[in-house]
Amino acid sequence: MNMARSFNNWRKYRQTVTELDRMTARELRDLGIERSEIKAVARAAVGF
């Protein structure tokens, strides 16, 4: 079960990174996120 959970967490992480990476600098700023923080925000979103 841990392997499935890990895989799902990884998929959610990658999806979050992809979605945030597609946003413009202005959209990210509106969310209070800098482009350099995308991976950290995605890790926090899935609990890494």
DARABEL-V202849 format. One record per pair of residues at least 24 apart in sequence whose ideal C-beta (glycine too) atoms are under 8 Angstrom apart, sorted by the first residue. I is the first residue (numbers start at 1). J is the second residue. D is the distance in Angstrom with one decimal. If there is no record, write none. Layout:
# DARABEL-V202849
i=I j=J d=D
i=I j=J d=D
This chain:
# DARABEL-V202849
i=9 j=46 d=4.7
i=9 j=47 d=7.0
i=9 j=48 d=7.0
i=12 j=45 d=7.1
i=12 j=46 d=4.8
i=13 j=42 d=5.0
i=13 j=43 d=6.6
i=13 j=45 d=7.5
i=13 j=46 d=4.9
i=13 j=48 d=6.6
i=16 j=41 d=7.4
i=16 j=42 d=3.9
i=16 j=45 d=5.2
i=16 j=46 d=7.2
i=17 j=42 d=4.6
